[in-house]
Protein backbone atom coordinates (compact mmCIF):
# COMPACT_ATOMS: atom_id res chain seq x y z
CA UNK A 1 0.00 0.00 0.00
CA UNK A 2 1.42 3.37 -1.00
CA UNK A 3 1.29 6.12 1.59
CA UNK A 4 1.14 9.79 0.73
CA UNK A 5 1.71 12.66 3.10
CA UNK A 6 -0.97 15.33 3.53
CA UNK A 7 1.27 18.04 1.96
CA UNK A 8 1.86 15.80 -1.09
CA UNK A 9 -1.88 15.16 -1.50
CA UNK A 10 -2.65 18.86 -1.08
CA UNK A 11 -0.04 19.81 -3.68
CA UNK A 12 -1.36 17.19 -6.11
CA UNK A 13 -4.94 18.39 -5.71
CA UNK A 14 -3.92 22.03 -6.11
CA UNK A 15 -2.03 21.18 -9.30
CA UNK A 16 -4.98 19.19 -10.63
CA UNK A 17 -7.47 21.97 -9.84
CA UNK A 18 -5.55 24.82 -11.43
CA UNK A 19 -6.59 24.00 -15.02
CA UNK A 20 -10.22 23.65 -13.90
CA UNK A 21 -10.20 27.03 -12.16
CA UNK A 22 -8.61 28.65 -15.20
CA UNK A 23 -11.33 27.24 -17.46
CA UNK A 24 -14.07 29.51 -16.06
CA UNK A 25 -16.64 31.23 -18.24
CA UNK A 26 -14.86 33.92 -20.30
CA UNK A 27 -16.46 37.33 -19.82
CA UNK A 28 -18.88 38.12 -22.61
CA UNK A 29 -18.84 34.60 -24.06
CA UNK A 30 -22.12 32.72 -23.62
CA UNK A 31 -22.36 29.01 -24.38
CA UNK A 32 -18.71 27.99 -24.18
CA UNK A 33 -19.02 26.57 -20.66
CA UNK A 34 -22.57 27.64 -19.78
CA UNK A 35 -25.67 29.00 -21.44
CA UNK A 36 -26.48 31.24 -18.45
CA UNK A 37 -25.55 34.88 -18.05
CA UNK A 38 -25.97 36.51 -14.65
CA UNK A 39 -26.26 40.27 -14.49
CA UNK A 40 -26.58 42.48 -11.44
CA UNK A 41 -26.74 46.14 -10.64
CA UNK A 42 -26.21 48.52 -7.78
CA UNK A 43 -28.57 51.45 -7.32
CA UNK A 44 -26.57 54.65 -7.07
CA UNK A 45 -29.02 57.53 -6.50
CA UNK A 46 -27.92 61.02 -7.45
CA UNK A 47 -26.85 62.89 -4.33
CA UNK A 48 -28.60 66.10 -3.37
CA UNK A 49 -26.93 68.91 -1.47
CA UNK A 50 -29.05 70.73 1.10
CA UNK A 51 -27.20 72.97 3.54
CA UNK A 52 -30.16 73.88 5.77
CA UNK A 53 -31.56 71.25 8.20
CA UNK A 54 -35.08 72.68 8.02
CA UNK A 55 -35.06 72.44 4.23
CA UNK A 56 -33.76 68.87 4.42
CA UNK A 57 -36.49 67.75 6.83
CA UNK A 58 -39.01 69.38 4.47
CA UNK A 59 -37.87 67.00 1.70
CA UNK A 60 -38.51 63.88 3.80
CA UNK A 61 -41.98 62.52 4.51
CA UNK A 62 -42.91 60.46 7.55
CA UNK A 63 -46.14 58.85 8.74
CA UNK A 64 -48.42 60.86 11.00
CA UNK A 65 -47.21 60.82 14.58
CA UNK A 66 -43.54 60.73 13.65
CA UNK A 67 -41.19 63.68 13.74
CA UNK A 68 -37.97 64.20 11.83
CA UNK A 69 -34.74 65.48 13.32
CA UNK A 70 -31.32 65.78 11.68
CA UNK A 71 -28.69 64.35 14.03
CA UNK A 72 -25.83 63.58 11.62
CA UNK A 73 -24.77 64.99 8.27
CA UNK A 74 -22.19 64.18 5.60
CA UNK A 75 -21.74 60.54 6.59
CA UNK A 76 -20.94 59.52 2.99
CA UNK A 77 -23.60 57.00 1.98
CA UNK A 78 -24.59 55.26 5.23
CA UNK A 79 -26.52 52.04 4.57
CA UNK A 80 -27.38 49.86 7.58
CA UNK A 81 -27.90 51.34 11.03
CA UNK A 82 -27.82 49.73 14.47
CA UNK A 83 -28.10 51.25 17.94
CA UNK A 84 -26.43 49.44 20.84
CA UNK A 85 -27.82 49.13 24.37
CA UNK A 86 -25.39 51.92 25.31
CA UNK A 87 -27.00 54.28 22.74
CA UNK A 88 -24.10 54.08 20.30
CA UNK A 89 -25.12 54.34 16.65
CA UNK A 90 -23.25 52.20 14.14
CA UNK A 91 -23.60 52.78 10.41
CA UNK A 92 -22.11 50.83 7.52
CA UNK A 93 -20.78 52.83 4.59
CA UNK A 94 -20.62 50.70 1.46
CA UNK A 95 -18.81 53.28 -0.65
CA UNK A 96 -16.16 53.84 2.06
CA UNK A 97 -16.02 50.15 3.01
CA UNK A 98 -16.17 50.74 6.75
CA UNK A 99 -18.40 51.04 9.81
CA UNK A 100 -18.64 54.31 11.69
CA UNK A 101 -19.72 54.92 15.28
CA UNK A 102 -21.50 57.91 16.75
CA UNK A 103 -22.20 58.34 20.46
CA UNK A 104 -25.32 60.32 21.33
CA UNK A 105 -28.49 60.08 23.38
CA UNK A 106 -30.51 58.12 20.86
CA UNK A 107 -32.88 56.82 23.56
CA UNK A 108 -34.92 60.03 23.26
CA UNK A 109 -35.24 59.49 19.50
CA UNK A 110 -36.16 55.81 19.76
CA UNK A 111 -38.59 56.36 22.66
CA UNK A 112 -40.48 59.10 20.79
CA UNK A 113 -41.01 57.04 17.63
C-alpha positions as CSV (number, residue, x, y, z in Angstrom):
1,X,0.0,0.0,0.0
2,X,1.4,3.4,-1.0
3,X,1.3,6.1,1.6
4,X,1.1,9.8,0.7
5,X,1.7,12.7,3.1
6,X,-1.0,15.3,3.5
7,X,1.3,18.0,2.0
8,X,1.9,15.8,-1.1
9,X,-1.9,15.2,-1.5
10,X,-2.7,18.9,-1.1
11,X,0.0,19.8,-3.7
12,X,-1.4,17.2,-6.1
13,X,-4.9,18.4,-5.7
14,X,-3.9,22.0,-6.1
15,X,-2.0,21.2,-9.3
16,X,-5.0,19.2,-10.6
17,X,-7.5,22.0,-9.8
18,X,-5.6,24.8,-11.4
19,X,-6.6,24.0,-15.0
20,X,-10.2,23.6,-13.9
21,X,-10.2,27.0,-12.2
22,X,-8.6,28.7,-15.2
23,X,-11.3,27.2,-17.5
24,X,-14.1,29.5,-16.1
25,X,-16.6,31.2,-18.2
26,X,-14.9,33.9,-20.3
27,X,-16.5,37.3,-19.8
28,X,-18.9,38.1,-22.6
29,X,-18.8,34.6,-24.1
30,X,-22.1,32.7,-23.6
31,X,-22.4,29.0,-24.4
32,X,-18.7,28.0,-24.2
33,X,-19.0,26.6,-20.7
34,X,-22.6,27.6,-19.8
35,X,-25.7,29.0,-21.4
36,X,-26.5,31.2,-18.4
37,X,-25.6,34.9,-18.1
38,X,-26.0,36.5,-14.7
39,X,-26.3,40.3,-14.5
40,X,-26.6,42.5,-11.4
41,X,-26.7,46.1,-10.6
42,X,-26.2,48.5,-7.8
43,X,-28.6,51.5,-7.3
44,X,-26.6,54.7,-7.1
45,X,-29.0,57.5,-6.5
46,X,-27.9,61.0,-7.5
47,X,-26.8,62.9,-4.3
48,X,-28.6,66.1,-3.4
49,X,-26.9,68.9,-1.5
50,X,-29.0,70.7,1.1
51,X,-27.2,73.0,3.5
52,X,-30.2,73.9,5.8
53,X,-31.6,71.2,8.2
54,X,-35.1,72.7,8.0
55,X,-35.1,72.4,4.2
56,X,-33.8,68.9,4.4
57,X,-36.5,67.7,6.8
58,X,-39.0,69.4,4.5
59,X,-37.9,67.0,1.7
60,X,-38.5,63.9,3.8
61,X,-42.0,62.5,4.5
62,X,-42.9,60.5,7.5
63,X,-46.1,58.9,8.7
64,X,-48.4,60.9,11.0
65,X,-47.2,60.8,14.6
66,X,-43.5,60.7,13.6
67,X,-41.2,63.7,13.7
68,X,-38.0,64.2,11.8
69,X,-34.7,65.5,13.3
70,X,-31.3,65.8,11.7
71,X,-28.7,64.3,14.0
72,X,-25.8,63.6,11.6
73,X,-24.8,65.0,8.3
74,X,-22.2,64.2,5.6
75,X,-21.7,60.5,6.6
76,X,-20.9,59.5,3.0
77,X,-23.6,57.0,2.0
78,X,-24.6,55.3,5.2
79,X,-26.5,52.0,4.6
80,X,-27.4,49.9,7.6
81,X,-27.9,51.3,11.0
82,X,-27.8,49.7,14.5
83,X,-28.1,51.2,17.9
84,X,-26.4,49.4,20.8
85,X,-27.8,49.1,24.4
86,X,-25.4,51.9,25.3
87,X,-27.0,54.3,22.7
88,X,-24.1,54.1,20.3
89,X,-25.1,54.3,16.6
90,X,-23.2,52.2,14.1
91,X,-23.6,52.8,10.4
92,X,-22.1,50.8,7.5
93,X,-20.8,52.8,4.6
94,X,-20.6,50.7,1.5
95,X,-18.8,53.3,-0.6
96,X,-16.2,53.8,2.1
97,X,-16.0,50.2,3.0
98,X,-16.2,50.7,6.7
99,X,-18.4,51.0,9.8
100,X,-18.6,54.3,11.7
101,X,-19.7,54.9,15.3
102,X,-21.5,57.9,16.8
103,X,-22.2,58.3,20.5
104,X,-25.3,60.3,21.3
105,X,-28.5,60.1,23.4
106,X,-30.5,58.1,20.9
107,X,-32.9,56.8,23.6
108,X,-34.9,60.0,23.3
109,X,-35.2,59.5,19.5
110,X,-36.2,55.8,19.8
111,X,-38.6,56.4,22.7
112,X,-40.5,59.1,20.8
113,X,-41.0,57.0,17.6
